Amino acid sequence: MTDIKNLSLHELEAFLAGMGKEKYRAAQVFKWIYQKDVEDFDEMTDLSKEFRSRLKECAVISSLTPEKVETSRDGTKKFLFTLDDGEAVESVLIPDEKRMTLCISSQVGCPLDCGFCLTGTGGYERNLTTAEIINQITAVKTSLQPEEKITNIVFMGMGEPLLNLENVVRAIDIMIGEKGMLLPKRKVTLSTAGLVPQIEELGSRCTVNLAVSLNATTNDIRSRIMPINEKYPIEVLLDACKNYPLPNRGRITFEYVMIKGLNDSLEDARRLISLLRGIPSKVNLIPFNEFEGSTFQKPDRCDVDAFHKYLHDNHLVAITRSSKGDDISAACGQLRGKLKGRNIA
Ligand code: SF4
């Protein structure tokens, strides 16, 4: 059985052509699934009964149901999903005044082992399928009130999305496609630890916002907290960022997890300004979210403020992120996909 949610529009056209069906039928099926949230071929009333029963014989429309939903005191919600093989991933819905951002996962666990991230400490299991990526969005969307709407999608949950490029690009095509979920491409952001060849490939295949997890201003410190830096050091990574084709008037977001005594000095702020010169950028300062077993510490508020002010005074757009959802371990770097007492992330 083929899961329709693992297919791009073009792949569905080819699949239906194999059943002798016209190209436009794929667009009809896509709209039912992604715009009307239908999960049963029988509800696709503009398809003939004969076509619907043939579809039921060879295809399925998968879905995910959250096994657990936790709500933070600040309104952030964390969804735990169990997958068909018993693995689990988490998604986080972050409402603020104007936006409702859904942070989705792309892998079960993560092989990159960034020192400040709980997901990375638990090892790697596997890539998510396109359907598993898309179904996080559909499941959360279905849980919302009629007046609520997901406005932004960020690939900042569990996993490095560029290590799962094929499934992630297919999922992005479904999200931004006019027969798909109809999300504006400037509302979709992919966050990477900095895999240079894949950044280049992503740029050649689709135009979405790019966020780069930078976190240090020297290769020495970055390699200590992000082993991937040994392969793609800061200067090589920033060259790839300079060449990335951003959506209209876009900027690359540089995430900077601030860790006490490691990367939170004004000297770091000065180096950061110099590194990002010439790149349309904004910087997200994220005070480190402590987790059990971590040797790093949260920075002092005064150091975060001084760092922020230094960037601002030197005309670099910066936002200090509040730790949304930290009381339910849903903040940046705290996702672990914990299922029935077993840490699988
Ligand atoms: S920060 Fe991202 S890339 Fe690094 S270990 Fe965590 S999930 Fe993986």
Residues whose N, C-alpha, C, O or C-beta is under 5 A from the ligand:
A	BS01	SF4	C110 L112 D113 C114 C117 T119 G120 G157 M158 G159 E160 A193
